[in-house]
Amino acid sequence: MTAPNPITGEDEPYFPERSRARRMLAGSVVIVVMNPLSLQRPPRAWALGRG
């Protein structure tokens, strides 16, 4: 979906408010879930250089 830019008059991508809220919520959930996974301690074998 596109909408004209009021300054330049060119068509630009546009997301309706409801769609934008869903996308932001989904992105935030992914970040919240992935963050603890990246902070977990790696297996001991990795720390010893054997993995």
RACOR-V867834 format. One record per backbone hydrogen bond with DSSP energy under -1.0 kcal/mol. CO is the residue of the C=O (numbers start at 1). NH is the residue of the N-H. E is the energy in kcal/mol with one decimal. If there is no record, write none. Layout:
co | nh | e
CO | NH | E
CO | NH | E
//
This chain:
co | nh | e
1 | 14 | -2.4
3 | 12 | -2.3
5 | 9 | -2.2
10 | 5 | -2.8
12 | 3 | -2.4
16 | 20 | -2.8
17 | 21 | -2.2
18 | 22 | -1.9
19 | 23 | -2.2
20 | 24 | -2.4
21 | 25 | -2.4
22 | 26 | -2.6
23 | 27 | -2.4
24 | 28 | -2.3
25 | 29 | -2.3
26 | 30 | -2.1
27 | 31 | -2.1
28 | 32 | -2.5
29 | 33 | -2.3
30 | 34 | -2.6
31 | 35 | -2.2
34 | 38 | -1.9
35 | 39 | -1.1
43 | 46 | -1.1
43 | 47 | -1.2
44 | 48 | -1.5
45 | 50 | -2.7
46 | 49 | -1.4
//
